[in-house]
Amino acid sequence: MYEDPIALEVFRNALVGVAEDMGEVMRRAALSPMIKERNDRSCAVFSPDVELVGQAEHLPIHLALLVSIVPAALQALDGDLEPGDVCLHNDPYVGGSHLPDLTAISPVYEGDELLGYVAVIAHHGDVGGITPGGVGGITRDILEEGVIIPPLKLCRKGVLADDVMRILKANVRLPREFEGDLLAQIAALQAGVNGIRELANKVGQGRFRQYSKDLLTYSEQRTRKAIADLPSGVAEFTDYVDDDGMGSGPLQIKLRLTISDHSIEADFTGSHPQLPAPVNASLAVTRSAVFFALRCLIDQTIPTTSGCFRLVNVVAPAETIVNAQPPVPVAGGSLETAQRIVDVLFGALAQLVPDRIPAAGMGSHNTIAIGGYDRSTGERFVVCENLSGGGGARRHLDGVSVRRVNLMNTPNNPVEVLERDHPLLVRRVELREDSGGSGRRRGGLGLRKEYEFLSESSVAILSDRKLHRPWGLDGGSAGAGSSHTLIRADGDVVALPSKVQLNVQPGDRLLAETAGGGGYGDPIERSSDALENDHIDGYSGRPDDEV
Amino acid sequence: MKSYVGVDVGGTFTDVFFLAADGSDLVGAKSPTTRPDPTTGIIRALRRLSEAAELDLFKIGEITVGSTLALNAVLESRGAKTALVTTRGFRDVIEIGRESRADLYDLQQESPRPLIPRRLRFEVDERISAQGEVIRPLRVNDEAEQLLEAFDATETEAVAICLINSYVASDHEVALRDAILDRRPKLFVCASVDVMPQYREYERSLVTCINAYVGPTMEDYLRRLEEALSGVVPNAVVRITDSLGGALNIRAAGNRPVLTMMSGPASGVSGATSVSLRSEHPIAQSAVVAMDMGGTSCDVTVVQSGRPDITSQALVGQHRFSLQTIDVHSIGAGGGTVAWVDDGGLLRVGPRSTGSRPGPACYGHGGSEAAITDAHLVLRHLDTEHRLGGEIQLDMEAAVRAIKEHVAGPLGLSVEQAASGMLRVADASMQRAIESITVRRGLDPRSFGLVAFGGAAPLHAASIARNMQIGVVVVPRFAGMLSAVGAVWAPEQYKAARTCLQPTFELQRDELVAWVDELEAAARDLAGDAANGPLEREVTFDMRFRGQTFTLAVPVADPTDSGVPQQVHDAFVAKYGEVFGYVLPGADTEVEIVRLSLVLADRGLSVEPVGAGEVSADPSPWRAAFEGHELVDCDLWHLGRDVAPPDRIVGPAVVVGEGSTALVHPGQVGTVSGLGDLTIVDLSSADG
């Protein structure tokens, strides 16, 4: 089938190796916790025809992002990238996701020959806008979300454009971190350029091109086979984002999923129109969500290339919350809406491949962005927390407690790091007892985390699954909904909505409780051993009707 | 004059290695590992050694034992019934972990089971701030009394204490530990500040829990080991290998069993380091990649100037925790690693392995899949007359059958072509592993040598070296038992560390001196009076640019010097530039951790060239495949204790040594040093 299947496998390893090396360079050199602690960055290699041939993604949300962003950015620049140039870009409406995700792209040349492109996407700690961290704010227009960078040249022939860097730094809250991370992205690109050139020299340019093409064919064929192995059929499912933070809701996401012999179509016609609120997903994000759901069902060793995407058709009408158009904000779209898109996909898939799909997980990034001036140092601070909740129960397994679900997988901020770096005191981090949906298999438990603020701060919460709780399957119950409570220093207790922006004073406390996962199967069938262990360990114990 | 013995307890065999006091004799022996108590196997192996080499075991002055007991206790969930004591509000930290899932796309992944179940995690009312101030005081006696009731009710055997922010101020932890020990002196109790006083509560808690979890088992084992050894080698000091390629006295190993956790691979690297240092080749002397390939995995480590790379993270089963250990990068490529053709028509190798049972098809233990060892056999890299490890008779027909069915048939290739392809893909994945520990860190693999050990690495080293333009390969004489060799060379070392987290230029000399004294006292306490000689002090800082996470270790020549901040800042910036190729302009640096080691490095070990054996080595004619799949004429050499090594082994050649088989490719030439190590270089460089 291929000229040399052994050489192609060796090449495939080497190509993904280059992408992984880029990611490692980036992680080691980065300054912000988003990248250094949380791995929120991914790297990829593209062919001269701008087809994705190798990718090392560290977060599922990045699966189909670079494959959208890079061609769009190059088109915007009319393909004008010379050796040593770096294109920088974060515009969600030019193939992107949301503003904190900055993509950097470099061409790889050997002499006059274009070998391809390398790209790295990284989530930056702050990109300006009305709320710290660029997510979590109640915004009406994308201009409020931060600085928009249309595809432009950050470096020309290896020389950094100082004026571009200066204007960007002037518009973000933590310019030092921002610059450090951007330089780390450039270092990663440099590692990628060197790696690809070495590889091309080793195998020869002609073979390099041929192997790249072969890889696209290879992954397309394997994806085709994997899809053919799934049962064909049509399923429909609807789930909801609770609200938009400004009184509109619920916001439906409607899906008609068709699996045929060799392709998959995800049709989101009928989903809620876009809103002047931070709940709109760009098309690239919706595509990532679809591809993630598919990826969970097919052999993981199929390399992610453009070849895989050819078989997946996403129908998402423009100006809906699954395909936003200017000028609505998008920050929450790649978080809350993206989570729900995956839930909807799983809801439909559960009808077609019932044994392999879990009940709904906590379904939210549960972002809490805190910022202000530290009164002990006088310095500005920004911290972005994402809280996990329960995973959905599986046919044979309980759901996992307090674990990242769906498109997200960043590690948390350790309490001792949070407290050392920011004016916060964390009062508790514990499992939220009785929050897992009951069933033959219990849903995972949510998290209870309580913060005390030591300086005057602004807090933005972007969460969901308060009203539309994570559903169970096959007779299992829904998990507990999320809840956020403000306890003022004077003792006043305020129940907060799931999306809110507020100011807090020293001594105020925020109690965050995340959703539990849905249960699986009839609760009556839960074994007495499992019930007893739940009781002894305090995971659950109260009768179901009290939960 | 005392002689030395190193012991490595492996999954299948217990290896022992003997070094005579004057360095004139080196001997290895093996005996099957016994379970659950490895002591019996160790004693048997010692007896076998004494018979094989006519040794008087009474003359052994030092014995260093590698132990996988702590590791296995965690892997097999066979530790003590352990309780965790923590700050109110934080008992679920070790269950929650860092919240991320192990696999991005597997919807059916098992819930990780916490090392200590929730019912055995207890909270005390206290709180210390990140600045070390007491926010809520600890009522130590009340809390201790309540805890003891709970321990008694649950029949707790070991206790880990980890309080939030104890890395800044340890008073509460220490008071609680002492209060519990006062009341129950026989309970195994450890506080996180004793085990690893570094920030990040999850990682610190987990390492403390692991230490407690394996503590009672390890204490018990060490007691039995010491007793058994005193009967057989009564004049020997007993040492236990640690995760840094060093060794501890038996008391320290009992107090900090977690330090021994990764000692198996670490000892092998320590052995490779000793091989590197005594090499006659200048490159192999200065920098090598240690490559250990056994049945299931290939482990690679960078060693520069006799110092292996160190990392601060260990992964055991599903538990990832903080531990200073030799930085071993492991991939699924070993002799038992399986090859197949995927549904897209590509040849894939690994990471799955058939292990040692059933093992490769050619072992004849019922394995039918095509493994790497099968490919070597088909290409005649192994001598079928020679039993593998002295035990296994290789079955050529089974190997051919397996490769034909799983690889050659589906790809439409000959069996030899398929076997050669399997080795090419396996080599490529090992090359990737070597690249990722060198290139990624700013190191050029072409300026390194390759030390190949373990059963399978010497079969791959010469081709990998050629592909990567690595100029020299060293196959140690005892390549099949290098962990036992490494145990003998392991420097005795005792360490202590503390979190500093201060900007470099804000370090106060007096404070630093006080810390170093404190750390030295802690390390001396760990060493006890059982340290086997005078100890040298080494201080290092883990430094980084302010705001970064990744640190580099910077040695501090004299901590009392007032110029320390400038010196370490400059040294860090220079090292950073080497590793990353650029430096953040004008960025501040900070010291995350201050580390101190007390090392008994120079124990007067020496090795003398082996005297020429009685029998002169002569090659037999042989046919094997080297660069492609076609068999070519070559030499087959057998080296051993009684054989005088040849001057030159010109490739192509198959060299059967005492514990492994090595390949010398066409255009390469091997020489055997006076110590019995085989050094392989390109013929052109040897003649030039």
Interface residues (C-beta under 8 A of the other chain):
Chain A: M1 Y2 P5 I6 L8 E9 V10 R12 N13 A14 G17 E20 D21 E24 V25 R27 R28 A29 A30 L31 S32 P33 K36 E37 L59 P60 R176 E177 G180 L183 A187 Q190 Y218 S219 Q221 R222 K225 F292 R295 C296 D299 Q300 T301 I302 R356 I357 P358 S388 R394 H396 L397 D398 G399 V400 S401 V402 R403 R404 N409 T410 P411 N412 P414 V415 E416 V417 E419 R420 L425 V426 R427 R428 V429 E430 L431 G444 L447 E450 I536 D537 G538 Y539
Chain B: R88 G89 F90 R91 D92 V93 E95 I96 R98 E99 S100 R101 L104 Y105 D106 L107 Q108 Q109 E110 S111 P112 P117 R118 R119 S129 A130 I135 I164 N165 Y167 Y199 R200 E201 Y202 E203 V341 D342 D343 G344 G345 L346 L347 R348 L411 G421 R424 V425 A428 S429 R432 E435 S436 V439 R440 L501 F545 G547 Q548 T549 F550 V579 F580 G581 Y582 L584 A587
